[in-house]
C-alpha cells in the first residue's frame, strides 16, 4: 500500500546508491509485437498503444510514486526501458525509450548493448543515465542517429 492509501504492487525494484530501476513484468501473452524496429523511439509514437501502453503507463505511475529514475516493461521477450522522473523538463511523451524487441536477439547479436545498459555493473557506472538521458538529448540535437 502506498502513502496515499492506494494499492499497487511492484514486480521488481532494483536500486544502487545512485539510481533505481523499476521493472514491470507482464505475462508472455501480453502483445509487444508492434514495437518499432529502431533501438530508440519516442514514447509519443504510434507504437505505444493497447496492452503495451497500459504496461508503460502502469510502470510510469509506479515509478513516479516511488521516485525512481528509470522503468522497464517486459513480457519476458521484449524490453522497453525509459526514464520516468526527469529533471530536465522533457515531457514523458517526448522521452525516448530503448527497445529490445526480442530476448533471442538481446542475448545474442545485441548482447553487448543489452548487458551494457542493464547489467549491475553498467547501472552502477551510469549506463541508464548515459543511454537514456544523454543519448536522447544528443538525438534531439541531431548528433546521434536514432
The first five atom37 places (N, CA, C, CB, O) and aatype in JSON, in Angstrom:
{
  "aatype": [20, 20, 20, 20, 20, 20, 20, 20, 20, 20, 20, 20, 20, 20, 20, 20, 20, 20, 20, 20, 20, 20, 20, 20, 20, 20, 20, 20, 20, 20, 20, 20, 20, 20, 20, 20, 20, 20, 20, 20, 20, 20, 20, 20, 20, 20, 20, 20, 20, 20, 20, 20, 20, 20, 20, 20, 20, 20, 20, 20, 20, 20, 20, 20, 20, 20, 20, 20, 20, 20, 20, 20, 20, 20, 20, 20, 20, 20, 20, 20, 20, 20, 20, 20, 20, 20, 20, 20, 20, 20, 20, 20, 20, 20, 20, 20, 20, 20, 20, 20, 20, 20, 20, 20, 20, 20, 20, 20, 20, 20, 20, 20, 20, 20, 20, 20, 20, 20, 20, 20, 20, 20, 20, 20, 20, 20, 20, 20, 20, 20, 20, 20, 20, 20, 20, 20, 20, 20, 20, 20, 20, 20, 20, 20, 20, 20],
  "atom_mask": [
    [1, 1, 1, 1, 1],
    [1, 1, 1, 1, 1],
    [1, 1, 1, 1, 1],
    [1, 1, 1, 1, 1],
    [1, 1, 1, 1, 1],
    [1, 1, 1, 1, 1],
    [1, 1, 1, 1, 1],
    [1, 1, 1, 1, 1],
    [1, 1, 1, 1, 1],
    [1, 1, 1, 1, 1],
    [1, 1, 1, 1, 1],
    [1, 1, 1, 1, 1],
    [1, 1, 1, 1, 1],
    [1, 1, 1, 1, 1],
    [1, 1, 1, 1, 1],
    [1, 1, 1, 1, 1],
    [1, 1, 1, 1, 1],
    [1, 1, 1, 1, 1],
    [1, 1, 1, 1, 1],
    [1, 1, 1, 1, 1],
    [1, 1, 1, 1, 1],
    [1, 1, 1, 1, 1],
    [1, 1, 1, 1, 1],
    [1, 1, 1, 1, 1],
    [1, 1, 1, 1, 1],
    [1, 1, 1, 1, 1],
    [1, 1, 1, 1, 1],
    [1, 1, 1, 1, 1],
    [1, 1, 1, 1, 1],
    [1, 1, 1, 1, 1],
    [1, 1, 1, 1, 1],
    [1, 1, 1, 1, 1],
    [1, 1, 1, 1, 1],
    [1, 1, 1, 1, 1],
    [1, 1, 1, 1, 1],
    [1, 1, 1, 1, 1],
    [1, 1, 1, 1, 1],
    [1, 1, 1, 1, 1],
    [1, 1, 1, 1, 1],
    [1, 1, 1, 1, 1],
    [1, 1, 1, 1, 1],
    [1, 1, 1, 1, 1],
    [1, 1, 1, 1, 1],
    [1, 1, 1, 1, 1],
    [1, 1, 1, 1, 1],
    [1, 1, 1, 1, 1],
    [1, 1, 1, 1, 1],
    [1, 1, 1, 1, 1],
    [1, 1, 1, 1, 1],
    [1, 1, 1, 1, 1],
    [1, 1, 1, 1, 1],
    [1, 1, 1, 1, 1],
    [1, 1, 1, 1, 1],
    [1, 1, 1, 1, 1],
    [1, 1, 1, 1, 1],
    [1, 1, 1, 1, 1],
    [1, 1, 1, 1, 1],
    [1, 1, 1, 1, 1],
    [1, 1, 1, 1, 1],
    [1, 1, 1, 1, 1],
    [1, 1, 1, 1, 1],
    [1, 1, 1, 1, 1],
    [1, 1, 1, 1, 1],
    [1, 1, 1, 1, 1],
    [1, 1, 1, 1, 1],
    [1, 1, 1, 1, 1],
    [1, 1, 1, 1, 1],
    [1, 1, 1, 1, 1],
    [1, 1, 1, 1, 1],
    [1, 1, 1, 1, 1],
    [1, 1, 1, 1, 1],
    [1, 1, 1, 1, 1],
    [1, 1, 1, 1, 1],
    [1, 1, 1, 1, 1],
    [1, 1, 1, 1, 1],
    [1, 1, 1, 1, 1],
    [1, 1, 1, 1, 1],
    [1, 1, 1, 1, 1],
    [1, 1, 1, 1, 1],
    [1, 1, 1, 1, 1],
    [1, 1, 1, 1, 1],
    [1, 1, 1, 1, 1],
    [1, 1, 1, 1, 1],
    [1, 1, 1, 1, 1],
    [1, 1, 1, 1, 1],
    [1, 1, 1, 1, 1],
    [1, 1, 1, 1, 1],
    [1, 1, 1, 1, 1],
    [1, 1, 1, 1, 1],
    [1, 1, 1, 1, 1],
    [1, 1, 1, 1, 1],
    [1, 1, 1, 1, 1],
    [1, 1, 1, 1, 1],
    [1, 1, 1, 1, 1],
    [1, 1, 1, 1, 1],
    [1, 1, 1, 1, 1],
    [1, 1, 1, 1, 1],
    [1, 1, 1, 1, 1],
    [1, 1, 1, 1, 1],
    [1, 1, 1, 1, 1],
    [1, 1, 1, 1, 1],
    [1, 1, 1, 1, 1],
    [1, 1, 1, 1, 1],
    [1, 1, 1, 1, 1],
    [1, 1, 1, 1, 1],
    [1, 1, 1, 1, 1],
    [1, 1, 1, 1, 1],
    [1, 1, 1, 1, 1],
    [1, 1, 1, 1, 1],
    [1, 1, 1, 1, 1],
    [1, 1, 1, 1, 1],
    [1, 1, 1, 1, 1],
    [1, 1, 1, 1, 1],
    [1, 1, 1, 1, 1],
    [1, 1, 1, 1, 1],
    [1, 1, 1, 1, 1],
    [1, 1, 1, 1, 1],
    [1, 1, 1, 1, 1],
    [1, 1, 1, 1, 1],
    [1, 1, 1, 1, 1],
    [1, 1, 1, 1, 1],
    [1, 1, 1, 1, 1],
    [1, 1, 1, 1, 1],
    [1, 1, 1, 1, 1],
    [1, 1, 1, 1, 1],
    [1, 1, 1, 1, 1],
    [1, 1, 1, 1, 1],
    [1, 1, 1, 1, 1],
    [1, 1, 1, 1, 1],
    [1, 1, 1, 1, 1],
    [1, 1, 1, 1, 1],
    [1, 1, 1, 1, 1],
    [1, 1, 1, 1, 1],
    [1, 1, 1, 1, 1],
    [1, 1, 1, 1, 1],
    [1, 1, 1, 1, 1],
    [1, 1, 1, 1, 1],
    [1, 1, 1, 1, 1],
    [1, 1, 1, 1, 1],
    [1, 1, 1, 1, 1],
    [1, 1, 1, 1, 1],
    [1, 1, 1, 1, 1],
    [1, 1, 1, 1, 1],
    [1, 1, 1, 1, 1],
    [1, 1, 1, 1, 1],
    [1, 1, 1, 1, 1]
  ],
  "atom_positions": [
    [[0.84, -1.17, 0.0], [0.0, 0.0, 0.0], [0.89, 1.24, 0.0], [-0.96, 0.0, 1.22], [1.91, 1.27, 0.69]],
    [[0.52, 2.25, -0.76], [1.3, 3.47, -0.84], [0.9, 4.43, 0.28], [1.11, 4.15, -2.21], [-0.04, 4.17, 1.02]],
    [[1.63, 5.52, 0.39], [1.35, 6.52, 1.42], [-0.03, 7.14, 1.26], [2.4, 7.59, 1.4], [-0.64, 7.54, 2.24]],
    [[-0.52, 7.24, 0.01], [-1.83, 7.85, -0.21], [-2.98, 6.86, -0.05], [-1.89, 8.46, -1.59], [-4.14, 7.2, -0.3]],
    [[-2.67, 5.64, 0.36], [-3.7, 4.65, 0.64], [-4.1, 3.78, -0.52], [-4.89, 5.33, 1.13], [-4.9, 2.86, -0.35]],
    [[-3.56, 4.03, -1.7], [-3.92, 3.2, -2.85], [-3.01, 1.98, -2.91], [-3.81, 4.0, -4.17], [-1.85, 2.02, -2.5]],
    [[-3.57, 0.9, -3.41], [-2.8, -0.34, -3.53], [-2.07, -0.38, -4.87], [-3.73, -1.56, -3.38], [-2.65, -0.07, -5.91]],
    [[-0.82, -0.77, -4.82], [-0.1, -1.1, -6.04], [1.01, -2.06, -5.66], [0.46, 0.18, -6.74], [1.53, -2.04, -4.55]],
    [[1.36, -2.89, -6.63], [2.33, -3.94, -6.37], [3.47, -3.83, -7.38], [1.67, -5.33, -6.44], [3.25, -3.88, -8.59]],
    [[4.67, -3.68, -6.87], [5.84, -3.62, -7.73], [6.31, -5.02, -8.04], [6.97, -2.8, -7.07], [6.37, -5.88, -7.16]],
    [[6.65, -5.25, -9.29], [7.21, -6.55, -9.65], [8.66, -6.62, -9.2], [7.11, -6.79, -11.18], [9.04, -7.54, -8.46]],
    [[9.48, -5.65, -9.64], [10.88, -5.62, -9.25], [11.32, -4.18, -9.11], [11.77, -6.38, -10.28], [10.97, -3.33, -9.93]],
    [[12.09, -3.9, -8.09], [12.7, -2.59, -7.91], [14.16, -2.81, -7.58], [11.98, -1.77, -6.78], [14.5, -3.4, -6.55]],
    [[15.03, -2.33, -8.46], [16.46, -2.52, -8.31], [17.07, -1.14, -8.03], [17.1, -3.19, -9.58], [16.84, -0.19, -8.78]],
    [[17.83, -1.06, -6.96], [18.42, 0.24, -6.6], [19.92, 0.11, -6.39], [17.75, 0.81, -5.34], [20.42, -0.92, -5.95]],
    [[20.61, 1.19, -6.71], [22.02, 1.34, -6.38], [22.12, 2.62, -5.56], [22.94, 1.39, -7.68], [21.1, 3.25, -5.26]],
    [[23.3, 3.01, -5.19], [23.47, 4.25, -4.45], [23.07, 5.46, -5.28], [24.92, 4.39, -3.98], [22.68, 6.49, -4.73]],
    [[23.16, 5.35, -6.6], [22.93, 6.49, -7.48], [21.61, 6.47, -8.25], [24.02, 6.58, -8.45], [21.09, 7.53, -8.61]],
    [[21.06, 5.3, -8.51], [19.89, 5.23, -9.38], [18.98, 4.07, -9.0], [20.32, 5.09, -10.84], [19.33, 3.24, -8.16]],
    [[17.82, 4.04, -9.62], [16.88, 2.94, -9.37], [16.15, 2.6, -10.67], [15.86, 3.32, -8.26], [15.91, 3.45, -11.52]],
    [[15.81, 1.32, -10.79], [15.12, 0.81, -11.97], [13.95, -0.05, -11.51], [16.1, -0.02, -12.87], [14.13, -1.04, -10.81]],
    [[12.76, 0.34, -11.92], [11.54, -0.42, -11.64], [11.24, -1.27, -12.87], [10.33, 0.51, -11.28], [11.21, -0.75, -13.99]],
    [[11.03, -2.55, -12.67], [10.72, -3.45, -13.79], [9.29, -3.95, -13.62], [11.72, -4.64, -13.86], [8.95, -4.57, -12.61]],
    [[8.48, -3.69, -14.61], [7.1, -4.17, -14.66], [7.07, -5.39, -15.58], [6.1, -3.05, -15.15], [7.22, -5.26, -16.79]],
    [[6.88, -6.55, -14.99], [6.89, -7.81, -15.74], [5.46, -8.23, -16.08], [7.62, -8.91, -14.94], [4.63, -8.41, -15.19]],
    [[5.21, -8.39, -17.35], [3.89, -8.81, -17.82], [3.95, -10.26, -18.29], [3.41, -7.89, -18.97], [5.02, -10.81, -18.54]],
    [[2.78, -10.87, -18.4], [2.7, -12.25, -18.92], [3.22, -12.3, -20.36], [1.23, -12.79, -18.85], [3.16, -11.32, -21.1]],
    [[3.73, -13.45, -20.72], [4.26, -13.63, -22.07], [3.19, -13.39, -23.13], [4.85, -15.03, -22.23], [3.51, -13.04, -24.26]],
    [[1.93, -13.57, -22.79], [0.85, -13.4, -23.76], [0.54, -11.93, -24.05], [-0.4, -14.1, -23.27], [-0.18, -11.63, -25.01]],
    [[1.06, -11.02, -23.24], [0.81, -9.6, -23.49], [1.53, -9.21, -24.78], [1.27, -8.72, -22.28], [2.72, -9.48, -24.95]],
    [[0.8, -8.56, -25.67], [1.29, -8.28, -27.02], [2.25, -7.09, -27.05], [0.12, -8.02, -27.94], [1.84, -5.94, -26.84]],
    [[3.5, -7.36, -27.31], [4.52, -6.34, -27.53], [5.0, -6.4, -28.98], [5.72, -6.53, -26.54], [6.09, -5.92, -29.28]],
    [[4.22, -6.97, -29.87], [4.67, -7.24, -31.23], [4.75, -6.0, -32.13], [3.77, -8.23, -31.87], [5.35, -6.08, -33.2]],
    [[4.18, -4.9, -31.74], [4.16, -3.69, -32.59], [5.3, -2.73, -32.28], [2.84, -2.97, -32.43], [5.22, -1.55, -32.61]],
    [[6.36, -3.23, -31.65], [7.49, -2.37, -31.33], [8.17, -1.9, -32.6], [8.5, -3.12, -30.43], [8.22, -2.63, -33.59]],
    [[8.7, -0.67, -32.59], [9.42, -0.19, -33.77], [10.71, -0.98, -33.96], [9.74, 1.31, -33.63], [11.22, -1.59, -33.02]],
    [[11.23, -0.97, -35.17], [12.46, -1.69, -35.48], [13.7, -0.97, -34.98], [12.56, -1.92, -36.97], [14.76, -1.58, -34.84]],
    [[13.59, 0.33, -34.72], [14.74, 1.08, -34.24], [15.01, 0.79, -32.77], [14.52, 2.59, -34.46], [14.11, 0.38, -32.03]],
    [[16.23, 1.0, -32.34], [16.62, 0.76, -30.95], [16.01, 1.81, -30.02], [18.14, 0.76, -30.82], [15.69, 1.51, -28.87]],
    [[15.84, 3.03, -30.51], [15.28, 4.11, -29.7], [14.05, 4.67, -30.39], [16.33, 5.22, -29.45], [14.01, 4.83, -31.62]],
    [[13.03, 4.98, -29.58], [11.81, 5.57, -30.14], [11.15, 6.42, -29.07], [10.84, 4.47, -30.66], [11.21, 6.11, -27.88]],
    [[10.52, 7.5, -29.5], [9.82, 8.39, -28.57], [8.57, 7.71, -28.03], [9.45, 9.72, -29.27], [7.9, 6.97, -28.75]],
    [[8.28, 7.95, -26.78], [7.1, 7.35, -26.16], [5.79, 7.94, -26.68], [7.17, 7.51, -24.67], [4.72, 7.44, -26.33]],
    [[5.85, 8.99, -27.49], [4.63, 9.53, -28.1], [4.32, 8.85, -29.43], [4.77, 11.03, -28.31], [3.37, 9.22, -30.11]],
    [[5.12, 7.87, -29.8], [4.95, 7.2, -31.08], [3.67, 6.38, -31.17], [6.12, 6.32, -31.34], [3.08, 6.01, -30.15]],
    [[3.26, 6.1, -32.39], [2.04, 5.33, -32.63], [2.16, 3.89, -32.15], [1.69, 5.36, -34.12], [1.15, 3.19, -32.03]],
    [[3.38, 3.43, -31.88], [3.6, 2.06, -31.39], [3.15, 1.89, -29.95], [5.08, 1.7, -31.52], [2.96, 0.77, -29.49]],
    [[2.98, 2.99, -29.23], [2.58, 2.92, -27.81], [1.06, 2.89, -27.75], [3.16, 4.14, -26.99], [0.4, 3.93, -27.71]],
    [[0.51, 1.67, -27.75], [-0.95, 1.52, -27.7], [-1.31, 0.16, -27.11], [-1.57, 1.68, -29.11], [-0.44, -0.69, -26.94]],
    [[-2.56, -0.02, -26.81], [-3.06, -1.3, -26.31], [-2.43, -1.71, -24.99], [-2.82, -2.37, -27.32], [-2.19, -0.88, -24.11]],
    [[-2.16, -3.02, -24.87], [-1.59, -3.56, -23.63], [-0.21, -3.0, -23.34], [-1.52, -5.06, -23.71], [0.16, -2.83, -22.17]],
    [[0.56, -2.72, -24.37], [1.89, -2.15, -24.17], [1.76, -0.77, -23.55], [2.66, -2.08, -25.51], [2.5, -0.44, -22.62]],
    [[0.85, 0.04, -24.04], [0.64, 1.38, -23.48], [0.22, 1.28, -22.01], [-0.42, 2.16, -24.29], [0.72, 2.02, -21.17]],
    [[-0.69, 0.37, -21.72], [-1.11, 0.18, -20.33], [0.06, -0.2, -19.44], [-2.2, -0.9, -20.25], [0.19, 0.31, -18.33]],
    [[0.92, -1.08, -19.92], [2.09, -1.5, -19.14], [3.05, -0.34, -18.92], [2.81, -2.67, -19.85], [3.57, -0.16, -17.82]],
    [[3.3, 0.45, -19.97], [4.21, 1.59, -19.85], [3.65, 2.61, -18.87], [4.44, 2.25, -21.22], [4.38, 3.11, -18.02]],
    [[2.37, 2.93, -18.98], [1.77, 3.91, -18.07], [1.71, 3.39, -16.63], [0.37, 4.27, -18.54], [1.89, 4.15, -15.69]],
    [[1.46, 2.09, -16.47], [1.47, 1.5, -15.14], [2.86, 1.61, -14.52], [1.03, 0.03, -15.21], [2.98, 2.02, -13.36]],
    [[3.88, 1.27, -15.27], [5.25, 1.38, -14.76], [5.59, 2.84, -14.47], [6.26, 0.79, -15.78], [6.18, 3.14, -13.43]],
    [[5.22, 3.74, -15.36], [5.46, 5.17, -15.15], [4.83, 5.65, -13.84], [4.92, 6.0, -16.32], [5.47, 6.32, -13.04]],
    [[3.56, 5.3, -13.65], [2.85, 5.74, -12.44], [3.47, 5.15, -11.17], [1.38, 5.37, -12.53], [3.62, 5.85, -10.18]],
    [[3.81, 3.87, -11.21], [4.5, 3.25, -10.07], [5.84, 3.94, -9.83], [4.71, 1.74, -10.3], [6.2, 4.24, -8.69]],
    [[6.57, 4.19, -10.92], [7.87, 4.83, -10.8], [7.78, 6.23, -10.22], [8.53, 4.9, -12.15], [8.62, 6.62, -9.41]],
    [[6.77, 6.97, -10.63], [6.58, 8.32, -10.07], [6.24, 8.25, -8.59], [5.47, 9.06, -10.83], [6.74, 9.05, -7.8]],
    [[5.4, 7.3, -8.22], [5.03, 7.16, -6.8], [6.24, 6.8, -5.94], [3.95, 6.1, -6.63], [6.35, 7.24, -4.8]],
    [[7.12, 6.0, -6.49], [8.31, 5.56, -5.74], [9.53, 6.46, -5.95], [8.67, 4.14, -6.14], [10.55, 6.29, -5.28]],
    [[9.43, 7.42, -6.86], [10.53, 8.34, -7.11], [11.72, 7.7, -7.79], [10.97, 8.95, -5.84], [12.86, 8.14, -7.59]],
    [[11.49, 6.66, -8.6], [12.59, 6.0, -9.28], [12.98, 6.8, -10.53], [12.22, 4.55, -9.67], [12.2, 7.6, -11.03]],
    [[14.18, 6.57, -11.0], [14.65, 7.28, -12.18], [14.27, 6.63, -13.49], [16.11, 7.41, -12.11], [14.05, 7.31, -14.49]],
    [[14.19, 5.29, -13.49], [14.0, 4.57, -14.74], [13.04, 3.4, -14.55], [15.35, 4.07, -15.29], [12.92, 2.84, -13.46]],
    [[12.37, 3.06, -15.64], [11.45, 1.92, -15.64], [11.72, 1.05, -16.86], [9.97, 2.4, -15.62], [12.25, 1.51, -17.88]],
    [[11.34, -0.2, -16.72], [11.38, -1.13, -17.85], [10.1, -1.94, -17.81], [12.64, -2.06, -17.8], [9.62, -2.3, -16.73]],
    [[9.55, -2.21, -18.97], [8.43, -3.15, -19.07], [8.89, -4.29, -19.96], [7.13, -2.45, -19.63], [9.6, -4.08, -20.95]],
    [[8.48, -5.49, -19.58], [8.86, -6.67, -20.35], [7.76, -7.71, -20.3], [10.19, -7.26, -19.82], [7.01, -7.81, -19.32]],
    [[7.67, -8.49, -21.36], [6.79, -9.65, -21.37], [7.63, -10.93, -21.36], [5.84, -9.62, -22.6], [7.16, -12.0, -21.74]],
    [[8.88, -10.79, -20.93], [9.81, -11.91, -20.9], [10.57, -12.08, -22.2], [9.07, -13.18, -20.58], [11.56, -12.81, -22.25]],
    [[10.13, -11.42, -23.23], [10.79, -11.48, -24.53], [11.28, -10.09, -24.91], [9.85, -12.04, -25.61], [12.49, -9.88, -25.06]],
    [[10.38, -9.14, -25.07], [10.73, -7.77, -25.42], [10.95, -6.94, -24.16], [9.63, -7.14, -26.3], [10.36, -7.2, -23.12]],
    [[11.8, -5.94, -24.29], [12.09, -5.0, -23.2], [11.97, -3.58, -23.72], [13.5, -5.25, -22.59], [12.48, -3.26, -24.8]],
    [[11.29, -2.71, -22.96], [11.21, -1.29, -23.25], [11.69, -0.58, -21.98], [9.74, -0.83, -23.67], [11.08, -0.74, -20.92]],
    [[12.77, 0.19, -22.08], [13.39, 0.83, -20.93], [13.33, 2.34, -21.15], [14.87, 0.35, -20.74], [13.65, 2.83, -22.23]],
    [[12.91, 3.09, -20.12], [12.72, 4.52, -20.28], [12.9, 5.26, -18.95], [11.34, 4.81, -20.85], [12.68, 4.7, -17.88]],
    [[13.3, 6.55, -19.03], [13.36, 7.37, -17.82], [11.96, 7.8, -17.43], [14.28, 8.6, -18.04], [11.09, 7.97, -18.28]],
    [[11.75, 7.98, -16.13], [10.39, 8.32, -15.7], [10.31, 9.63, -14.92], [9.84, 7.21, -14.86], [9.38, 10.4, -15.14]],
    [[11.22, 9.9, -14.04], [11.2, 11.13, -13.27], [12.33, 12.03, -13.75], [11.34, 10.84, -11.74], [13.42, 12.07, -13.17]],
    [[12.05, 12.76, -14.82], [13.07, 13.59, -15.45], [13.16, 14.93, -14.74], [12.77, 13.8, -16.94], [12.16, 15.47, -14.26]],
    [[14.37, 15.46, -14.68], [14.6, 16.77, -14.06], [14.97, 17.82, -15.11], [15.71, 16.68, -13.01], [15.29, 18.96, -14.77]],
    [[14.93, 17.44, -16.38], [15.36, 18.34, -17.44], [14.19, 18.96, -18.21], [16.27, 17.61, -18.4], [14.38, 19.51, -19.29]],
    [[12.99, 18.86, -17.66], [11.78, 19.46, -18.23], [11.33, 18.84, -19.54], [12.0, 20.91, -18.42], [10.49, 19.42, -20.23]],
    [[11.86, 17.69, -19.92], [11.38, 16.97, -21.09], [10.13, 16.2, -20.66], [12.48, 16.01, -21.68], [10.16, 15.48, -19.67]],
    [[9.05, 16.35, -21.41], [7.81, 15.67, -21.06], [7.95, 14.16, -21.24], [6.65, 16.2, -21.92], [8.82, 13.69, -21.97]],
    [[7.1, 13.43, -20.57], [7.15, 11.97, -20.69], [6.94, 11.53, -22.13], [6.09, 11.33, -19.79], [7.64, 10.63, -22.6]],
    [[6.02, 12.15, -22.84], [5.72, 11.76, -24.21], [6.89, 12.02, -25.15], [4.5, 12.51, -24.71], [7.04, 11.33, -26.16]],
    [[7.72, 13.02, -24.83], [8.88, 13.34, -25.67], [10.13, 12.55, -25.28], [9.17, 14.81, -25.59], [11.18, 12.7, -25.89]],
    [[9.99, 11.72, -24.26], [11.1, 10.9, -23.8], [11.33, 9.75, -24.76], [10.82, 10.37, -22.38], [10.38, 9.18, -25.31]],
    [[12.59, 9.41, -24.96], [12.94, 8.27, -25.79], [13.11, 7.03, -24.92], [14.22, 8.55, -26.58], [13.66, 7.1, -23.82]],
    [[12.65, 5.9, -25.42], [12.84, 4.6, -24.78], [13.88, 3.81, -25.58], [11.5, 3.81, -24.68], [14.03, 4.01, -26.78]],
    [[14.57, 2.93, -24.88], [15.46, 1.98, -25.54], [14.68, 0.67, -25.65], [16.82, 1.78, -24.74], [14.08, 0.22, -24.68]],
    [[14.68, 0.07, -26.83], [13.83, -1.08, -27.12], [14.67, -2.27, -27.56], [12.78, -0.73, -28.2], [15.51, -2.17, -28.46]],
    [[14.43, -3.39, -26.9], [14.98, -4.68, -27.34], [13.76, -5.53, -27.68], [15.91, -5.37, -26.21], [13.03, -5.96, -26.78]],
    [[13.54, -5.76, -28.96], [12.27, -6.36, -29.39], [12.14, -7.85, -29.14], [12.08, -6.1, -30.82], [11.03, -8.37, -29.14]],
    [[13.27, -8.55, -28.93], [13.12, -9.95, -28.53], [14.36, -10.44, -27.78], [12.87, -10.84, -29.77], [15.48, -9.99, -28.04]],
    [[14.13, -11.34, -26.86], [15.18, -11.85, -25.97], [16.26, -12.6, -26.73], [14.59, -12.74, -24.91], [17.43, -12.54, -26.36]],
    [[15.88, -13.3, -27.78], [16.88, -14.06, -28.54], [17.95, -13.13, -29.09], [16.21, -14.84, -29.7], [19.14, -13.43, -28.98]],
    [[17.53, -12.01, -29.67], [18.5, -11.04, -30.17], [19.24, -10.36, -29.03], [17.8, -10.0, -31.04], [20.45, -10.14, -29.11]],
    [[18.51, -10.02, -27.96], [19.14, -9.35, -26.82], [20.23, -10.2, -26.19], [18.09, -8.99, -25.77], [21.2, -9.68, -25.65]],
    [[20.07, -11.51, -26.26], [21.05, -12.4, -25.66], [22.07, -12.94, -26.67], [20.35, -13.55, -25.0], [22.95, -13.73, -26.31]],
    [[21.95, -12.51, -27.92], [22.93, -12.94, -28.93], [23.53, -11.71, -29.62], [22.28, -13.9, -29.98], [24.48, -11.12, -29.11]],
    [[22.99, -11.31, -30.75], [23.59, -10.23, -31.53], [23.56, -8.88, -30.82], [22.88, -10.1, -32.85], [24.43, -8.04, -31.07]],
    [[22.6, -8.64, -29.93], [22.5, -7.36, -29.22], [22.97, -7.47, -27.77], [21.07, -6.86, -29.26], [22.72, -6.57, -26.97]],
    [[23.65, -8.57, -27.44], [24.02, -8.81, -26.05], [24.87, -7.7, -25.45], [24.76, -10.11, -25.94], [24.62, -7.27, -24.33]],
    [[25.87, -7.23, -26.18], [26.75, -6.19, -25.63], [25.97, -4.95, -25.25], [27.85, -5.83, -26.64], [26.22, -4.35, -24.2]],
    [[25.02, -4.54, -26.09], [24.23, -3.35, -25.79], [23.25, -3.62, -24.64], [23.45, -2.9, -27.04], [23.09, -2.78, -23.76]],
    [[22.61, -4.78, -24.65], [21.66, -5.14, -23.58], [22.39, -5.2, -22.24], [20.97, -6.5, -23.89], [21.94, -4.6, -21.26]],
    [[23.49, -5.92, -22.2], [24.28, -6.05, -20.97], [24.87, -4.71, -20.57], [25.4, -7.1, -21.17], [24.94, -4.38, -19.38]],
    [[25.3, -3.94, -21.55], [25.89, -2.63, -21.29], [24.91, -1.62, -20.75], [26.48, -2.1, -22.54], [25.32, -0.62, -20.16]],
    [[23.63, -1.85, -20.92], [22.61, -0.96, -20.37], [22.07, -1.46, -19.04], [21.47, -0.8, -21.36], [21.86, -0.67, -18.12]],
    [[21.83, -2.78, -18.92], [21.07, -3.29, -17.78], [21.84, -4.14, -16.77], [19.95, -4.07, -18.28], [21.27, -4.52, -15.75]],
    [[23.09, -4.46, -17.02], [23.83, -5.26, -16.03], [24.07, -4.43, -14.77], [25.19, -5.75, -16.62], [24.05, -3.2, -14.8]],
    [[24.29, -5.11, -13.69], [24.55, -4.44, -12.4], [25.72, -3.46, -12.52], [24.86, -5.48, -11.31], [25.61, -2.31, -12.1]],
    [[26.81, -3.91, -13.09], [28.0, -3.08, -13.22], [27.71, -1.85, -14.08], [29.15, -3.89, -13.82], [28.14, -0.74, -13.75]],
    [[27.01, -2.05, -15.16], [26.71, -0.94, -16.06], [25.8, 0.09, -15.39], [26.06, -1.46, -17.34], [26.01, 1.29, -15.53]],
    [[24.77, -0.39, -14.68], [23.85, 0.53, -14.0], [24.61, 1.34, -12.95], [22.67, -0.25, -13.33], [24.41, 2.55, -12.83]],
    [[25.48, 0.68, -12.19], [26.29, 1.39, -11.19], [27.16, 2.46, -11.86], [27.17, 0.39, -10.4], [27.37, 3.53, -11.3]],
    [[27.66, 2.14, -13.05], [28.52, 3.09, -13.78], [27.73, 4.17, -14.53], [29.37, 2.34, -14.77], [28.34, 5.0, -15.2]],
    [[26.4, 4.18, -14.41], [25.6, 5.25, -15.01], [25.07, 4.96, -16.39], [26.39, 6.46, -15.07], [24.74, 5.89, -17.13]],
    [[24.96, 3.69, -16.77], [24.51, 3.35, -18.12], [23.11, 3.87, -18.44], [24.53, 1.86, -18.29], [22.85, 4.29, -19.56]],
    [[22.21, 3.83, -17.46], [20.84, 4.28, -17.73], [20.82, 5.78, -18.02], [19.92, 3.95, -16.55], [20.14, 6.23, -18.95]],
    [[21.55, 6.55, -17.23], [21.63, 7.99, -17.47], [22.25, 8.28, -18.83], [22.44, 8.68, -16.35], [21.74, 9.1, -19.59]],
    [[23.35, 7.61, -19.13], [24.03, 7.83, -20.4], [23.22, 7.34, -21.59], [25.39, 7.15, -20.38], [23.14, 8.02, -22.61]],
    [[22.61, 6.17, -21.46], [21.9, 5.56, -22.57], [20.52, 6.13, -22.83], [21.78, 4.12, -22.34], [20.02, 6.05, -23.95]],
    [[19.91, 6.7, -21.79], [18.54, 7.18, -21.96], [18.41, 8.7, -21.89], [17.67, 6.57, -20.92], [17.57, 9.27, -22.58]],
    [[19.21, 9.35, -21.1], [19.1, 10.8, -20.99], [20.06, 11.51, -21.93], [19.37, 11.24, -19.56], [19.65, 12.38, -22.69]],
    [[21.32, 11.15, -21.89], [22.3, 11.81, -22.75], [22.09, 11.44, -24.21], [23.7, 11.44, -22.32], [22.22, 12.3, -25.08]],
    [[21.77, 10.19, -24.5], [21.54, 9.77, -25.89], [20.33, 10.48, -26.48], [21.34, 8.25, -25.97], [20.35, 10.88, -27.64]],
    [[19.28, 10.63, -25.68], [18.08, 11.31, -26.17], [18.37, 12.78, -26.43], [16.92, 11.19, -25.16], [17.9, 13.33, -27.43]],
    [[19.14, 13.42, -25.56], [19.49, 14.81, -25.78], [20.32, 14.96, -27.05], [20.26, 15.36, -24.57], [20.11, 15.9, -27.82]],
    [[21.26, 14.05, -27.28], [22.07, 14.1, -28.49], [21.23, 13.82, -29.73], [23.22, 13.09, -28.41], [21.45, 14.43, -30.78]],
    [[20.27, 12.91, -29.6], [19.39, 12.59, -30.73], [18.54, 13.81, -31.07], [18.49, 11.37, -30.4], [18.38, 14.14, -32.25]],
    [[18.0, 14.47, -30.05], [17.19, 15.67, -30.28], [18.01, 16.77, -30.94], [16.59, 16.17, -28.98], [17.48, 17.56, -31.72]],
    [[19.28, 16.83, -30.62], [20.16, 17.85, -31.17], [20.7, 17.46, -32.55], [21.32, 18.12, -30.23], [21.43, 18.23, -33.17]],
    [[20.34, 16.27, -33.02], [20.77, 15.82, -34.33], [22.17, 15.24, -34.33], [20.7, 16.94, -35.3], [22.79, 15.1, -35.39]],
    [[22.69, 14.91, -33.15], [24.06, 14.4, -33.04], [24.14, 12.89, -33.05], [24.68, 14.92, -31.79], [25.24, 12.35, -33.2]],
    [[23.03, 12.21, -32.91], [23.03, 10.75, -32.82], [21.95, 10.2, -33.75], [22.79, 10.27, -31.35], [20.83, 10.71, -33.79]],
    [[22.29, 9.2, -34.47], [21.28, 8.58, -35.33], [20.32, 7.77, -34.49], [21.94, 7.69, -36.4], [20.76, 7.05, -33.6]],
    [[19.02, 7.85, -34.74], [18.05, 7.09, -33.95], [18.15, 5.6, -34.2], [16.66, 7.54, -34.25], [17.4, 4.83, -33.61]]
  ]
}
